Amino acid sequence: SLLVPVMLSGSMGMNDIVYAQDVWFIFLAPVPALIFFISSIAEVGRSPFDLLEAESEIVAGFNIEYSGLKFGFFYVGDFLHGFTTALLFTTLFLGGWRGPGAETVPVLGIFYFYIKTFIGYFTITWIRLSLPRVRIDQLMAFNWKFLTPLVLVVLVVTAILDKVLDM
């Protein structure tokens, strides 16, 4: 699903991907955007995909061993991982810094980018706090039986449509 913005923009450069989004890619390709969003939440390791270190069941690790400033660094690292995921989603699917008047007033571009990223991070946090944890067998079945075939079909369809509509 990460290849879809690259195919739609014709470039691997982040600036080129942002400039190619006259219409946000989330509207042109909503299924790859959703798949990327779900996969990035799983990559961050947050609930409902926190299989390695579920806070409610852990009896060892950094949650127990560290306190104070050291635990704060782990917590900030977790926050930054989710925030970086929201930054990538904003750049790839929400038009990045582009918005009304952003080309003429660059400060607006920073504001638009921050607002879009905040909405993405809020959604990640909302999902984390709303959904129960998924068992490992459910996650693997969902990934291998549903997401992976869907991504392959979406990539093939996007490549075919890109070539057909380019003619």
N, C-alpha and C positions, 0 to 999 in steps of 0.2 A: 504494500500500500504506500510505501515511501517512494516508490518509483512513479506513481501516478502523477504527482506534481512535477516531477522531472520530465515525464513524457508530455504533459500538457503545456509546459513552458518551453520545452526544447533545450533546456540548459540545466546544469547541475549547480550553478551559482545561486546563492540565496537571494542576491539582489535581482537577478534575472527572474527568479521564481516569483518574487514580490511584484516586479514590474509587469509580469505576464498576467497578473490577476486583476484584469479590468472587472471581471465577475469573480468573486471569491471562489476558490476551488472547492470549498465545502458545499457550494450550490451546484457546481458542475459535476462533482464526484462525491456525493454524500456517503456512499458505502465505503470507499477507501478511507475517507476521513474518520468515519466511525470505527473502522478496523484499526487505524493508526492510533486513535484515542484509546481504545480498549487495550491494545498492545502496549502502549506507553504507560498506562496505569499499571499493567502487570509488570513492566520493566522496572518501574519505580519500587515495586514491592509493597504497595499499600493495599489496604483492605479494599475489595474482597480477595485480593491475590497475595496476601501476606502469609504465604505458606512457610517460609523459612523462619520467621521470627514473629509469631503471633504474640502480642504483648500480654494477652490474658493467660497464656499457658507457659510462658518462658520462666525458667528458674535459674538460668545462667546467661551469660553474655553481657553486652554492654549496658543493658537496662539495669542489671544488678551490680555489676562490677564497678561502674563509674558513677560519680555524682558530681554535682557542682559544674565547674567549667568544662571538664572533660565530657560529661554527659551533654552539656550544652552544645559542644562542637558536633557531636553525633546528631543531635536534634536539628541543628542548623544545616548540617549536611543533608539530612532527610528533606528538610524544607527546600533547600536549593535544588535537589534532584527533581522534586515535583515542579518547582518553578521553572527549571530548565526545560522540562517536558512541555509545559504550557507555552514557553517561548518558542519552541520548535513547532508546536501545533499552530500557533499564531502566524509564524512566518510561512509555513507550508500551506495552510488551508484558509486562513482568515485575512490574507492580504497584507500581513506585516504592518508596517508603519503607515500605509496608505489610507487616506480618508479625505473628507471634504476640506480643501484648503491646505493640505499637508505639503504640497509641492511649493506653494508660495510662502508659507510660514512653517519652517522646519520644526519649531517647538511643538506644533500641533501633531506632527508625526510621532514625536516621542510620547505625547499624551495618548494618542490613539493606540500606539503599540502597548503602552502600559495598561490601558483599559482592557484591550483585547486579551492580554496575558492574564490580567487579574480575573477576568471572566472564566478563562480556561482553568486557572488554578482553583478558583472557587468551585467549578464543576468537579474537578478532581477531588477536592476536599469533601464536597457534598456527597459524592458517590462513596467515598471512604467512610463517611459517618452514617450512611443510609443503608448500605447493603451488608448482609452477613458474609462471613468468610466462605470461600468455595473450597471443597475438598480437592485434594490433588488428582484423584481419578476423574472427577467432574471437569476440572480444568484441562487435563490432558485430552479427554474425550472432546470437549468443546473446541480445543485448539486443532487437533488433528482431524476430526471428523467434520468440522464446520468452518472454522476460520481459514485454515490453510487451503482447502479446495475453493472457498469463496474468493480468496485473494488471487489465486491462480486464474480463475475465471474472469475476475475483474481486470487483471493485467492483460489477458488476451483480448478481451472486449475493448479495453481502452486503446491498446496498440492498433487493433483493426480499425476502430472508429477514427483514431488519429490519422491513420494513413488514408482512409476513405474520404474524410472531410478535408484533408489537406490538398486533395487533387483539384 
